[in-house]
């Protein structure tokens, strides 16, 4: 091997070792949609907040810690998936929910990154149905992840269910940043 070939190989390995790392992290939380107290059709005008989505600091995220990456080193964050699952009662469907959207918020800034219309009409029956929201792959959540605190807010429309419904929301993010 010539000296020039050797230097090219070493330089190539050096560039690979310094390339940005990519990993996924999952954020999960639960909310309870209250039952309709009157027994008549009442509009669902606000989706309940998910406390574990309210003050996210990604420097405290275990996947970031495992890779020794801080939120300041992140170069891009893309939503890979967003799902909502009925946890209880297990015989409940999504017939009460018409639409759902998810937004990221930091300070006074927010961006919609996922949504779905026509959920009640999808026929997602029990037990424990799951609905995937359509993600917008062009939204980069890096400014939100890098902020001192970030929130994920769910907004839904529909009708209050006949019974209290506990749901689980799961967001999977692909994170680029740090070094290999």
C-alpha positions in Angstrom: 0.0 0.0 0.0 1.4 3.4 -0.9 1.8 6.2 1.6 -0.9 8.2 -0.2 -3.4 5.3 -0.1 -2.6 4.8 3.6 -3.2 8.5 4.3 -6.5 8.5 2.3 -7.7 5.4 4.3 -6.8 7.0 7.7 -8.5 10.3 6.7 -11.6 8.4 5.6 -11.8 6.5 8.9 -11.3 9.8 10.7 -14.3 11.4 8.8 -16.5 8.4 9.6 -15.6 8.5 13.3 -16.5 12.2 13.4 -19.8 11.9 11.5 -23.1 12.8 13.3 -24.7 9.9 15.1 -28.3 9.0 14.6 -30.6 7.3 17.2 -34.2 7.1 18.2 -35.8 8.0 21.4 -39.4 7.3 22.5 -41.5 9.6 24.7 -44.6 8.1 26.2 -47.4 9.5 28.4 -51.0 8.9 29.5 -54.1 11.0 29.7 -57.7 10.4 30.8 -60.5 11.7 28.7 -63.4 12.5 31.0 -66.8 10.8 30.7 -69.8 12.7 29.5 -71.7 13.5 32.7 -75.0 14.3 31.2 -75.6 11.3 29.0 -76.2 13.6 26.0 -73.8 14.3 23.2 -71.2 16.8 24.5 -68.5 18.1 22.3 -64.9 17.3 23.2 -63.4 20.8 22.9 -60.1 20.2 24.6 -58.0 17.0 24.8 -56.5 16.4 28.3 -52.9 17.3 28.8 -50.3 14.6 29.3 -48.1 15.6 32.3 -45.0 13.7 31.1 -45.2 15.8 27.8 -45.3 19.2 29.6 -41.8 20.0 30.6 -39.4 17.9 28.5 -35.7 18.5 29.0 -33.8 16.2 26.6 -30.6 16.5 28.6 -32.5 14.3 31.1 -33.6 11.8 28.4 -32.1 8.4 29.0 -31.3 7.8 25.3 -29.4 11.1 25.1 -27.5 10.1 28.3 -26.7 6.6 26.9 -25.2 8.2 23.8 -23.5 11.0 25.7 -25.3 13.6 23.6 -26.6 16.9 24.9 -29.5 18.7 23.4 -27.1 21.5 22.3 -25.3 18.9 20.1 -28.4 17.9 18.2 -28.4 18.9 14.5 -31.9 17.5 13.5 -34.9 15.9 15.1 -37.6 14.3 13.0 -40.8 12.6 14.2 -40.8 8.9 13.0 -44.2 8.0 14.5 -47.0 9.2 16.7 -49.6 6.8 18.1 -52.5 7.0 20.4 -53.8 3.8 22.1 -56.8 3.1 24.3 -55.7 1.6 27.6 -58.9 1.3 29.4 -61.6 0.3 29.3 -60.3 -2.4 27.0 -63.7 -2.6 25.2 -63.6 1.1 24.2 -63.0 2.2 20.6 -62.1 5.5 19.1 -65.7 6.3 18.1 -65.6 9.5 20.3 -62.6 11.0 18.6 -62.9 12.8 15.2 -59.5 14.4 14.8 -56.2 14.7 16.6 -53.1 16.9 16.1 -49.8 17.0 17.9 -47.7 20.2 18.3 -44.4 20.9 19.8 -44.1 24.1 21.9 -41.2 26.0 23.4 -41.8 29.4 24.7 -44.2 31.3 22.4 -43.3 29.1 19.4 -45.1 26.0 18.2 -45.1 23.6 15.2 -47.6 21.0 14.2 -45.9 17.7 13.5 -48.6 15.1 13.3 -52.3 14.8 12.8 -55.2 12.7 11.6 -58.8 13.4 10.6 -61.7 11.0 10.5 -60.6 8.8 13.4 -64.1 7.8 14.5 -64.8 6.5 11.0 -61.7 4.2 10.8 -63.5 1.4 12.6 -60.7 0.7 15.1 -62.5 -1.6 17.4 -61.6 -3.0 20.8 -59.7 -4.4 22.5 -57.2 -1.6 23.0 -57.2 0.0 19.5 -54.3 2.1 18.4 -54.4 4.9 15.9 -51.3 6.3 14.1 -51.2 10.0 13.3 -49.8 11.1 10.0 -46.4 12.8 10.6 -45.0 15.7 8.7 -41.4 14.5 7.9 -40.4 18.0 6.8 -40.8 19.5 10.4 -37.5 19.7 12.2 -38.1 19.7 16.0 -34.4 20.6 16.8 -35.3 24.2 18.0 -37.8 22.7 20.4 -35.6 19.9 21.7 -32.7 22.4 22.2 -34.9 24.8 24.1 -34.7 25.0 27.9 -38.1 23.2 28.1 -40.3 21.7 25.4 -43.9 20.5 25.5 -45.9 18.2 23.3 -49.6 19.2 23.1 -52.4 17.1 21.8 -55.5 18.7 20.4 -58.5 16.7 19.6 -62.1 17.1 18.5 -65.1 14.8 18.9 -67.5 14.0 21.7 -67.0 13.1 25.3 -67.1 9.3 25.6 -69.9 7.6 27.7 -67.2 6.3 30.1 -63.9 7.7 31.2 -61.2 6.6 28.7 -57.5 6.3 29.6 -55.2 6.7 26.5 -51.5 6.4 26.0 -49.6 8.6 23.5 -46.2 7.5 22.1 -43.9 9.7 20.0 -40.8 8.2 18.4 -38.1 10.7 17.4 -35.1 10.2 15.2 -32.3 12.4 16.5 -29.1 13.4 14.7 -26.2 14.9 16.6 -23.1 14.2 18.6 -20.3 12.0 17.3 -20.1 8.3 16.7 
